[in-house]
């Protein structure tokens, strides 16, 4: 009986440790400029972090972002829809996961510009990344995180 309890405990502990790996992949839809190579690189970055990514090439990618509530200052070459949230730009995965885990009352998050060393962009990181949270209600964006 002790051996059975030990084995059940070991199996339970193993499942708890590997629970994230057993979680269902998260669906993401990335609307992108069809001629932009960094958009594909960002999609591959999401895939490499366990997301299932559908790519929607569109010449109206900025309009897609505007309709989703992305402030003009944060419009990029792609807009990603993940669950009820929007991600604009080359946002590092830890902040995407933070948003999905915490479920804040925002529309989404954005990293302005195309900073070197950000996911999907070439080069070394040379600056602090400031990720902003935004809503659709015309409130000013707020700093969500820095890296």
C-alpha positions, 0 to 999 in steps of 0.5 A, a space after each residue: 500500500 505504501 508503494 502505491 501511495 508513493 507512485 500516485 504521489 510521484 505521478 501527481 507531482 509530475 503532472 503538476 510540474 508539467 501542467 503548462 506543457 499539457 495545456 491546450 495551445 492558444 489560438 492567435 490571429 495575426 493580421 499583417 502587411 503581406 510584404 513585411 518579413 518581420 511579421 512572419 518572424 513574429 508569428 514564428 516567435 509566437 509559434 515557438 512559444 506554443 501558440 497556434 497562429 493563423 496569418 491573415 495578409 491584408 493591405 488594410 492592416 492599419 485599419 484592422 488595428 484602428 478598429 481593434 482600438 490600437 492607438 495611432 501612435 502604436 500602429 505597427 505592421 501587424 495586429 494580433 488577436 488572442 482571445 479577447 485581447 489585441 497585441 500590436 507590435 513586437 511584444 515579448 511573450 512574457 508580457 503577452 502571457 502576463 496579460 492572458 494570465 491576469 486578464 486586466 480590463 484593457 483592450 490590449 498591449 503594444 510595443 511602439 516602433 520596431 525596436 532592434 532585438 525585440 521578438 521578430 526583429 534583427 539586432 541586439 536589444 539596445 534600449 528599454 522596451 516600454 509596453 503600453 496598455 490601451 483601451 477603446 474608451 479614448 483614455 490615454 495609454 498607460 505603461 503596462 511593463 518595461 523590459 
